[in-house]
Amino acid sequence: MEENRIRKRINFTLAENTLAKLDEMADELGSSKSKLIDIAIDNLHARFEASLQLKQNNPDK
């Protein structure tokens, strides 16, 4: 149970830090935070798909 609580706290902290950084970037780039979030989600999705494809092509790794 303790490990699960720690994982949740780490995930929450990472999400907070990510949103704070996106706020900074939006200000620097003159863009909206929602547009940057969309780009970040697209990027994460592409990475996930690439990782999944690698695992399917190399099941031993």
C-alpha positions in Angstrom: 0.0 0.0 0.0 2.8 2.4 0.9 4.4 2.0 -2.6 1.0 2.8 -4.3 0.7 6.0 -2.2 4.2 7.0 -3.2 3.5 6.3 -6.9 0.4 8.5 -6.8 2.3 11.3 -5.1 5.1 11.1 -7.7 2.6 11.1 -10.5 0.8 14.1 -9.0 4.1 16.0 -8.6 5.2 15.3 -12.1 1.8 16.5 -13.5 2.1 19.7 -11.4 5.6 20.4 -12.6 4.6 19.7 -16.2 1.7 22.1 -16.1 3.9 24.7 -14.5 6.5 24.3 -17.2 3.8 24.5 -19.9 2.6 27.8 -18.4 6.2 29.1 -18.6 6.5 27.9 -22.2 3.2 29.4 -23.2 4.3 32.8 -21.9 7.7 32.5 -23.7 6.2 31.4 -27.0 3.2 33.6 -26.9 1.0 30.5 -27.3 -1.9 29.2 -25.3 -1.4 26.5 -22.6 -4.2 24.4 -24.1 -2.4 24.3 -27.5 0.9 23.3 -25.8 -1.0 20.6 -23.9 -2.4 19.3 -27.2 1.1 19.2 -28.7 2.4 17.4 -25.5 -0.3 14.8 -25.6 0.3 14.2 -29.3 4.0 13.8 -28.6 3.4 11.4 -25.7 1.0 9.4 -27.9 3.5 9.1 -30.7 6.2 7.9 -28.2 3.8 5.4 -26.8 2.9 4.1 -30.3 6.6 3.8 -31.2 7.4 2.0 -28.0 4.5 -0.4 -28.6 5.6 -1.0 -32.1 9.2 -1.8 -31.0 7.8 -4.2 -28.4 5.7 -6.0 -31.0 8.7 -6.2 -33.4 11.1 -7.3 -30.7 9.1 -9.4 -28.2 12.3 -10.7 -26.5 13.4 -7.3 -25.3 
